[in-house]
Amino acid sequence: MKTTLLKPSRLALALLAAGTIGGAGAAATLGAMTPAVAAPAPAASAPIAPSSPPNFAQITRDYGPAVVNISVSGTRKVSAMDDDDPFAQFFGQIPGARGRMPAREVPMRGEGSGFIISSDGLILTNAHVVQDAKEVTVKLTDRREYQAKVLGADPQTDVAVLKIEAKNLPVVKTGDVNQLQVGEWVLAIGSPYGLENTATAGIVSAKGRSLPDDTSVPFIQTDVAVNPGNSGGPLFNDRGEVVGINSQIYSRTGGFQGLSFSIPIDVAYKIKDQILEHGKVQHARLGVTVQEVNQDLANSFKLETPTGALVASVEKGSAAERAGLQPGDVVRQINGKTIVSSGDLASMITLASPGDKLKLDVWRNGSPKELSATLGGVPKDKATASSDTREVQRGQLGLALRPLSPQEQRQSGAEGLLIEQSAGPAAKAGIQPGDVLLSLNGVPVRDIEQVKAELAKAGKTVALLVQRGDDKIFVPVRIG
């Protein structure tokens, strides 16, 4: 679910697929010193790597032939009023008619990259590279061309598997993403703007990066130049091992501006294995909506540090509900692995499978708690409505509140208090009239007296769970 309510500020840049042209898809320390009179002690940590760049020329010679150019063609359905429809200018805009014109098919062509992972023709690329494609052509560095079959594609992780009928093909070798460190050299090979086998290099800028509206993949962020056409190509470490699939860029211009993102190869191989075994991908589901924990929220929930994934909502009948998760819980560990940001939780669920059992360490009402969940998931159900009483309270929050009417309860599917007016600290935090207050510091509120009681126990910051439309989010409000 997209969170549109009171979004935290983030890069005002367009997230672009670095994949196609013409419309195919979305476009240490040193070791310890040895004592003089004792046996050599083991190193405290791995030695610092040499400061000189790796031999990119050798990596390109050895593994460049396993990188392929992918051309796709097909059709896609558009409305006559689509903004990117070249015929729209001839039809003009008809008031009220947008989206009602009959859909029609228009030609589509595009290019991307990929890499061979088995000598008999198995290839990895991005799902968006082959989206809507009816014909996929793979071109090798020796200029041989093959028609490829799409064995499967997973839009959620943006991974696709292709197969060409060939033998004794050059292949890449894969590396361990867990050993990849921020600051290490990396190399990308691909076909930016159709320029085949172009090599670009840089460093790892970050790991486990969550992107807006795409939080299920723990992206590797680099400053390697990646442009349209690079999508699906490999990201090599300094030993010539593939650690990622180049997938997206942040850009205001459509071209590279220093931020590129790759899908970790372990995620890609998990998807590949499912496609080869089952012909489709099954994603695990916990059934929660989560958000980041900032300092104000950490203060509200009495956390020592602003880390973890804050549960904003729990789906009815989901694995999360069966495990006992509640809005206001902060998930801090899964199976002993620390959750630093909300994206970490989504990434761990992506790497899990339906039926997997998880041990959850959560923070609830100022103390730790352990829960167990078996991954699965069911559709959402509407929440039940509360009683119809009316009362208005304006306090140090700056809110005028009243219970929801029966009709409002049916429309919103929520239990809480309607915010009729917002001023002072609440308005400054972004609370708006029409929002529904669901809880305060993780405690559900159904009447004004509950709000008063929770405010009396609160510190300088309170965390309000509010609903706007179908979206829910915790909002920190400073009242001290």
Secondary structure as a PSIPRED ss2 file (coil, helix, strand):
# PSIPRED VFORMAT (PSIPRED V4.0)

   1 M C   1.000  0.000  0.000
   2 K C   1.000  0.000  0.000
   3 T C   1.000  0.000  0.000
   4 T C   1.000  0.000  0.000
   5 L C   1.000  0.000  0.000
   6 L C   1.000  0.000  0.000
   7 K C   1.000  0.000  0.000
   8 P C   1.000  0.000  0.000
   9 S C   1.000  0.000  0.000
  10 R C   1.000  0.000  0.000
  11 L C   1.000  0.000  0.000
  12 A C   1.000  0.000  0.000
  13 L C   1.000  0.000  0.000
  14 A E   0.000  0.000  1.000
  15 L E   0.000  0.000  1.000
  16 L E   0.000  0.000  1.000
  17 A E   0.000  0.000  1.000
  18 A C   1.000  0.000  0.000
  19 G C   1.000  0.000  0.000
  20 T C   1.000  0.000  0.000
  21 I C   1.000  0.000  0.000
  22 G C   1.000  0.000  0.000
  23 G C   1.000  0.000  0.000
  24 A C   1.000  0.000  0.000
  25 G C   1.000  0.000  0.000
  26 A C   1.000  0.000  0.000
  27 A C   1.000  0.000  0.000
  28 A C   1.000  0.000  0.000
  29 T C   1.000  0.000  0.000
  30 L C   1.000  0.000  0.000
  31 G C   1.000  0.000  0.000
  32 A C   1.000  0.000  0.000
  33 M C   1.000  0.000  0.000
  34 T C   1.000  0.000  0.000
  35 P C   1.000  0.000  0.000
  36 A C   1.000  0.000  0.000
  37 V C   1.000  0.000  0.000
  38 A C   1.000  0.000  0.000
  39 A C   1.000  0.000  0.000
  40 P C   1.000  0.000  0.000
  41 A C   1.000  0.000  0.000
  42 P C   1.000  0.000  0.000
  43 A C   1.000  0.000  0.000
  44 A C   1.000  0.000  0.000
  45 S C   1.000  0.000  0.000
  46 A C   1.000  0.000  0.000
  47 P C   1.000  0.000  0.000
  48 I C   1.000  0.000  0.000
  49 A C   1.000  0.000  0.000
  50 P C   1.000  0.000  0.000
  51 S C   1.000  0.000  0.000
  52 S C   1.000  0.000  0.000
  53 P C   1.000  0.000  0.000
  54 P C   1.000  0.000  0.000
  55 N C   1.000  0.000  0.000
  56 F H   0.000  1.000  0.000
  57 A H   0.000  1.000  0.000
  58 Q H   0.000  1.000  0.000
  59 I H   0.000  1.000  0.000
  60 T H   0.000  1.000  0.000
  61 R H   0.000  1.000  0.000
  62 D H   0.000  1.000  0.000
  63 Y H   0.000  1.000  0.000
  64 G H   0.000  1.000  0.000
  65 P H   0.000  1.000  0.000
  66 A H   0.000  1.000  0.000
  67 V E   0.000  0.000  1.000
  68 V E   0.000  0.000  1.000
  69 N E   0.000  0.000  1.000
  70 I E   0.000  0.000  1.000
  71 S E   0.000  0.000  1.000
  72 V E   0.000  0.000  1.000
  73 S E   0.000  0.000  1.000
  74 G E   0.000  0.000  1.000
  75 T E   0.000  0.000  1.000
  76 R E   0.000  0.000  1.000
  77 K E   0.000  0.000  1.000
  78 V E   0.000  0.000  1.000
  79 S C   1.000  0.000  0.000
  80 A C   1.000  0.000  0.000
  81 M C   1.000  0.000  0.000
  82 D C   1.000  0.000  0.000
  83 D C   1.000  0.000  0.000
  84 D C   1.000  0.000  0.000
  85 D C   1.000  0.000  0.000
  86 P C   1.000  0.000  0.000
  87 F C   1.000  0.000  0.000
  88 A H   0.000  1.000  0.000
  89 Q H   0.000  1.000  0.000
  90 F H   0.000  1.000  0.000
  91 F H   0.000  1.000  0.000
  92 G C   1.000  0.000  0.000
  93 Q C   1.000  0.000  0.000
  94 I C   1.000  0.000  0.000
  95 P C   1.000  0.000  0.000
  96 G C   1.000  0.000  0.000
  97 A C   1.000  0.000  0.000
  98 R C   1.000  0.000  0.000
  99 G C   1.000  0.000  0.000
 100 R C   1.000  0.000  0.000
 101 M C   1.000  0.000  0.000
 102 P C   1.000  0.000  0.000
 103 A C   1.000  0.000  0.000
 104 R E   0.000  0.000  1.000
 105 E E   0.000  0.000  1.000
 106 V E   0.000  0.000  1.000
 107 P E   0.000  0.000  1.000
 108 M E   0.000  0.000  1.000
 109 R E   0.000  0.000  1.000
 110 G E   0.000  0.000  1.000
 111 E E   0.000  0.000  1.000
 112 G E   0.000  0.000  1.000
 113 S E   0.000  0.000  1.000
 114 G E   0.000  0.000  1.000
 115 F E   0.000  0.000  1.000
 116 I E   0.000  0.000  1.000
 117 I E   0.000  0.000  1.000
 118 S E   0.000  0.000  1.000
 119 S C   1.000  0.000  0.000
 120 D C   1.000  0.000  0.000
 121 G C   1.000  0.000  0.000
 122 L E   0.000  0.000  1.000
 123 I E   0.000  0.000  1.000
 124 L E   0.000  0.000  1.000
 125 T E   0.000  0.000  1.000
 126 N C   1.000  0.000  0.000
 127 A H   0.000  1.000  0.000
 128 H H   0.000  1.000  0.000
 129 V H   0.000  1.000  0.000
 130 V C   1.000  0.000  0.000
 131 Q C   1.000  0.000  0.000
 132 D C   1.000  0.000  0.000
 133 A E   0.000  0.000  1.000
 134 K E   0.000  0.000  1.000
 135 E E   0.000  0.000  1.000
 136 V E   0.000  0.000  1.000
 137 T E   0.000  0.000  1.000
 138 V E   0.000  0.000  1.000
 139 K E   0.000  0.000  1.000
 140 L C   1.000  0.000  0.000
 141 T C   1.000  0.000  0.000
 142 D C   1.000  0.000  0.000
 143 R C   1.000  0.000  0.000
 144 R C   1.000  0.000  0.000
 145 E E   0.000  0.000  1.000
 146 Y E   0.000  0.000  1.000
 147 Q E   0.000  0.000  1.000
 148 A E   0.000  0.000  1.000
 149 K E   0.000  0.000  1.000
 150 V E   0.000  0.000  1.000
 151 L E   0.000  0.000  1.000
 152 G E   0.000  0.000  1.000
 153 A E   0.000  0.000  1.000
 154 D E   0.000  0.000  1.000
 155 P C   1.000  0.000  0.000
 156 Q C   1.000  0.000  0.000
 157 T C   1.000  0.000  0.000
 158 D C   1.000  0.000  0.000
 159 V E   0.000  0.000  1.000
 160 A E   0.000  0.000  1.000
 161 V E   0.000  0.000  1.000
 162 L E   0.000  0.000  1.000
 163 K E   0.000  0.000  1.000
 164 I C   1.000  0.000  0.000
 165 E C   1.000  0.000  0.000
 166 A C   1.000  0.000  0.000
 167 K C   1.000  0.000  0.000
 168 N C   1.000  0.000  0.000
 169 L C   1.000  0.000  0.000
 170 P C   1.000  0.000  0.000
 171 V C   1.000  0.000  0.000
 172 V C   1.000  0.000  0.000
 173 K E   0.000  0.000  1.000
 174 T E   0.000  0.000  1.000
 175 G C   1.000  0.000  0.000
 176 D C   1.000  0.000  0.000
 177 V H   0.000  1.000  0.000
 178 N H   0.000  1.000  0.000
 179 Q H   0.000  1.000  0.000
 180 L C   1.000  0.000  0.000
 181 Q C   1.000  0.000  0.000
 182 V C   1.000  0.000  0.000
 183 G C   1.000  0.000  0.000
 184 E C   1.000  0.000  0.000
 185 W E   0.000  0.000  1.000
 186 V E   0.000  0.000  1.000
 187 L E   0.000  0.000  1.000
 188 A E   0.000  0.000  1.000
 189 I E   0.000  0.000  1.000
 190 G E   0.000  0.000  1.000
 191 S C   1.000  0.000  0.000
 192 P H   0.000  1.000  0.000
 193 Y H   0.000  1.000  0.000
 194 G H   0.000  1.000  0.000
 195 L C   1.000  0.000  0.000
 196 E C   1.000  0.000  0.000
 197 N C   1.000  0.000  0.000
 198 T E   0.000  0.000  1.000
 199 A E   0.000  0.000  1.000
 200 T E   0.000  0.000  1.000
 201 A E   0.000  0.000  1.000
 202 G E   0.000  0.000  1.000
 203 I E   0.000  0.000  1.000
 204 V E   0.000  0.000  1.000
 205 S E   0.000  0.000  1.000
 206 A E   0.000  0.000  1.000
 207 K E   0.000  0.000  1.000
 208 G E   0.000  0.000  1.000
 209 R E   0.000  0.000  1.000
 210 S E   0.000  0.000  1.000
 211 L E   0.000  0.000  1.000
 212 P C   1.000  0.000  0.000
 213 D C   1.000  0.000  0.000
 214 D E   0.000  0.000  1.000
 215 T E   0.000  0.000  1.000
 216 S E   0.000  0.000  1.000
 217 V E   0.000  0.000  1.000
 218 P E   0.000  0.000  1.000
 219 F E   0.000  0.000  1.000
 220 I E   0.000  0.000  1.000
 221 Q E   0.000  0.000  1.000
 222 T E   0.000  0.000  1.000
 223 D C   1.000  0.000  0.000
 224 V C   1.000  0.000  0.000
 225 A C   1.000  0.000  0.000
 226 V C   1.000  0.000  0.000
 227 N C   1.000  0.000  0.000
 228 P C   1.000  0.000  0.000
 229 G C   1.000  0.000  0.000
 230 N C   1.000  0.000  0.000
 231 S C   1.000  0.000  0.000
 232 G C   1.000  0.000  0.000
 233 G C   1.000  0.000  0.000
 234 P E   0.000  0.000  1.000
 235 L E   0.000  0.000  1.000
 236 F E   0.000  0.000  1.000
 237 N C   1.000  0.000  0.000
 238 D C   1.000  0.000  0.000
 239 R C   1.000  0.000  0.000
 240 G C   1.000  0.000  0.000
 241 E E   0.000  0.000  1.000
 242 V E   0.000  0.000  1.000
 243 V E   0.000  0.000  1.000
 244 G E   0.000  0.000  1.000
 245 I E   0.000  0.000  1.000
 246 N E   0.000  0.000  1.000
 247 S E   0.000  0.000  1.000
 248 Q E   0.000  0.000  1.000
 249 I E   0.000  0.000  1.000
 250 Y E   0.000  0.000  1.000
 251 S E   0.000  0.000  1.000
 252 R C   1.000  0.000  0.000
 253 T C   1.000  0.000  0.000
 254 G C   1.000  0.000  0.000
 255 G C   1.000  0.000  0.000
 256 F C   1.000  0.000  0.000
 257 Q C   1.000  0.000  0.000
 258 G C   1.000  0.000  0.000
 259 L C   1.000  0.000  0.000
 260 S E   0.000  0.000  1.000
 261 F E   0.000  0.000  1.000
 262 S E   0.000  0.000  1.000
 263 I E   0.000  0.000  1.000
 264 P E   0.000  0.000  1.000
 265 I H   0.000  1.000  0.000
 266 D H   0.000  1.000  0.000
 267 V H   0.000  1.000  0.000
 268 A H   0.000  1.000  0.000
 269 Y H   0.000  1.000  0.000
 270 K H   0.000  1.000  0.000
 271 I H   0.000  1.000  0.000
 272 K H   0.000  1.000  0.000
 273 D H   0.000  1.000  0.000
 274 Q H   0.000  1.000  0.000
 275 I H   0.000  1.000  0.000
 276 L H   0.000  1.000  0.000
 277 E H   0.000  1.000  0.000
 278 H H   0.000  1.000  0.000
 279 G C   1.000  0.000  0.000
 280 K C   1.000  0.000  0.000
 281 V C   1.000  0.000  0.000
 282 Q C   1.000  0.000  0.000
 283 H C   1.000  0.000  0.000
 284 A C   1.000  0.000  0.000
 285 R C   1.000  0.000  0.000
 286 L C   1.000  0.000  0.000
 287 G C   1.000  0.000  0.000
 288 V E   0.000  0.000  1.000
 289 T E   0.000  0.000  1.000
 290 V E   0.000  0.000  1.000
 291 Q E   0.000  0.000  1.000
 292 E E   0.000  0.000  1.000
 293 V C   1.000  0.000  0.000
 294 N C   1.000  0.000  0.000
 295 Q H   0.000  1.000  0.000
 296 D H   0.000  1.000  0.000
 297 L H   0.000  1.000  0.000
 298 A H   0.000  1.000  0.000
 299 N H   0.000  1.000  0.000
 300 S H   0.000  1.000  0.000
 301 F C   1.000  0.000  0.000
 302 K C   1.000  0.000  0.000
 303 L C   1.000  0.000  0.000
 304 E C   1.000  0.000  0.000
 305 T C   1.000  0.000  0.000
 306 P C   1.000  0.000  0.000
 307 T C   1.000  0.000  0.000
 308 G C   1.000  0.000  0.000
 309 A E   0.000  0.000  1.000
 310 L E   0.000  0.000  1.000
 311 V E   0.000  0.000  1.000
 312 A E   0.000  0.000  1.000
 313 S E   0.000  0.000  1.000
 314 V E   0.000  0.000  1.000
 315 E C   1.000  0.000  0.000
 316 K C   1.000  0.000  0.000
 317 G C   1.000  0.000  0.000
 318 S C   1.000  0.000  0.000
 319 A H   0.000  1.000  0.000
 320 A H   0.000  1.000  0.000
 321 E H   0.000  1.000  0.000
 322 R H   0.000  1.000  0.000
 323 A H   0.000  1.000  0.000
 324 G C   1.000  0.000  0.000
 325 L C   1.000  0.000  0.000
 326 Q C   1.000  0.000  0.000
 327 P C   1.000  0.000  0.000
 328 G C   1.000  0.000  0.000
 329 D C   1.000  0.000  0.000
 330 V E   0.000  0.000  1.000
 331 V E   0.000  0.000  1.000
 332 R E   0.000  0.000  1.000
 333 Q E   0.000  0.000  1.000
 334 I E   0.000  0.000  1.000
 335 N C   1.000  0.000  0.000
 336 G C   1.000  0.000  0.000
 337 K E   0.000  0.000  1.000
 338 T E   0.000  0.000  1.000
 339 I C   1.000  0.000  0.000
 340 V C   1.000  0.000  0.000
 341 S C   1.000  0.000  0.000
 342 S H   0.000  1.000  0.000
 343 G H   0.000  1.000  0.000
 344 D H   0.000  1.000  0.000
 345 L H   0.000  1.000  0.000
 346 A H   0.000  1.000  0.000
 347 S H   0.000  1.000  0.000
 348 M H   0.000  1.000  0.000
 349 I H   0.000  1.000  0.000
 350 T H   0.000  1.000  0.000
 351 L C   1.000  0.000  0.000
 352 A C   1.000  0.000  0.000
 353 S C   1.000  0.000  0.000
 354 P C   1.000  0.000  0.000
 355 G C   1.000  0.000  0.000
 356 D C   1.000  0.000  0.000
 357 K E   0.000  0.000  1.000
 358 L E   0.000  0.000  1.000
 359 K E   0.000  0.000  1.000
 360 L E   0.000  0.000  1.000
 361 D E   0.000  0.000  1.000
 362 V E   0.000  0.000  1.000
 363 W E   0.000  0.000  1.000
 364 R E   0.000  0.000  1.000
 365 N C   1.000  0.000  0.000
 366 G C   1.000  0.000  0.000
 367 S E   0.000  0.000  1.000
 368 P E   0.000  0.000  1.000
 369 K E   0.000  0.000  1.000
 370 E E   0.000  0.000  1.000
 371 L E   0.000  0.000  1.000
 372 S E   0.000  0.000  1.000
 373 A E   0.000  0.000  1.000
 374 T E   0.000  0.000  1.000
 375 L C   1.000  0.000  0.000
 376 G C   1.000  0.000  0.000
 377 G C   1.000  0.000  0.000
 378 V C   1.000  0.000  0.000
 379 P C   1.000  0.000  0.000
 380 K C   1.000  0.000  0.000
 381 D C   1.000  0.000  0.000
 382 K C   1.000  0.000  0.000
 383 A C   1.000  0.000  0.000
 384 T C   1.000  0.000  0.000
 385 A C   1.000  0.000  0.000
 386 S C   1.000  0.000  0.000
 387 S C   1.000  0.000  0.000
 388 D C   1.000  0.000  0.000
 389 T C   1.000  0.000  0.000
 390 R C   1.000  0.000  0.000
 391 E C   1.000  0.000  0.000
 392 V C   1.000  0.000  0.000
 393 Q E   0.000  0.000  1.000
 394 R E   0.000  0.000  1.000
 395 G C   1.000  0.000  0.000
 396 Q C   1.000  0.000  0.000
 397 L C   1.000  0.000  0.000
 398 G C   1.000  0.000  0.000
 399 L E   0.000  0.000  1.000
 400 A E   0.000  0.000  1.000
 401 L E   0.000  0.000  1.000
 402 R E   0.000  0.000  1.000
 403 P E   0.000  0.000  1.000
 404 L C   1.000  0.000  0.000
 405 S C   1.000  0.000  0.000
 406 P H   0.000  1.000  0.000
 407 Q H   0.000  1.000  0.000
 408 E H   0.000  1.000  0.000
 409 Q H   0.000  1.000  0.000
 410 R H   0.000  1.000  0.000
 411 Q H   0.000  1.000  0.000
 412 S H   0.000  1.000  0.000
 413 G C   1.000  0.000  0.000
 414 A C   1.000  0.000  0.000
 415 E C   1.000  0.000  0.000
 416 G C   1.000  0.000  0.000
 417 L E   0.000  0.000  1.000
 418 L E   0.000  0.000  1.000
 419 I E   0.000  0.000  1.000
 420 E E   0.000  0.000  1.000
 421 Q E   0.000  0.000  1.000
 422 S E   0.000  0.000  1.000
 423 A C   1.000  0.000  0.000
 424 G H   0.000  1.000  0.000
 425 P H   0.000  1.000  0.000
 426 A H   0.000  1.000  0.000
 427 A H   0.000  1.000  0.000
 428 K H   0.000  1.000  0.000
 429 A H   0.000  1.000  0.000
 430 G C   1.000  0.000  0.000
 431 I C   1.000  0.000  0.000
 432 Q C   1.000  0.000  0.000
 433 P C   1.000  0.000  0.000
 434 G C   1.000  0.000  0.000
 435 D C   1.000  0.000  0.000
 436 V E   0.000  0.000  1.000
 437 L E   0.000  0.000  1.000
 438 L E   0.000  0.000  1.000
 439 S E   0.000  0.000  1.000
 440 L E   0.000  0.000  1.000
 441 N C   1.000  0.000  0.000
 442 G C   1.000  0.000  0.000
 443 V E   0.000  0.000  1.000
 444 P E   0.000  0.000  1.000
 445 V C   1.000  0.000  0.000
 446 R C   1.000  0.000  0.000
 447 D C   1.000  0.000  0.000
 448 I H   0.000  1.000  0.000
 449 E H   0.000  1.000  0.000
 450 Q H   0.000  1.000  0.000
 451 V H   0.000  1.000  0.000
 452 K H   0.000  1.000  0.000
 453 A H   0.000  1.000  0.000
 454 E H   0.000  1.000  0.000
 455 L H   0.000  1.000  0.000
 456 A H   0.000  1.000  0.000
 457 K H   0.000  1.000  0.000
 458 A C   1.000  0.000  0.000
 459 G C   1.000  0.000  0.000
 460 K C   1.000  0.000  0.000
 461 T E   0.000  0.000  1.000
 462 V E   0.000  0.000  1.000
 463 A E   0.000  0.000  1.000
 464 L E   0.000  0.000  1.000
 465 L E   0.000  0.000  1.000
 466 V E   0.000  0.000  1.000
 467 Q E   0.000  0.000  1.000
 468 R E   0.000  0.000  1.000
 469 G C   1.000  0.000  0.000
 470 D C   1.000  0.000  0.000
 471 D E   0.000  0.000  1.000
 472 K E   0.000  0.000  1.000
 473 I E   0.000  0.000  1.000
 474 F E   0.000  0.000  1.000
 475 V E   0.000  0.000  1.000
 476 P E   0.000  0.000  1.000
 477 V E   0.000  0.000  1.000
 478 R E   0.000  0.000  1.000
 479 I C   1.000  0.000  0.000
 480 G C   1.000  0.000  0.000
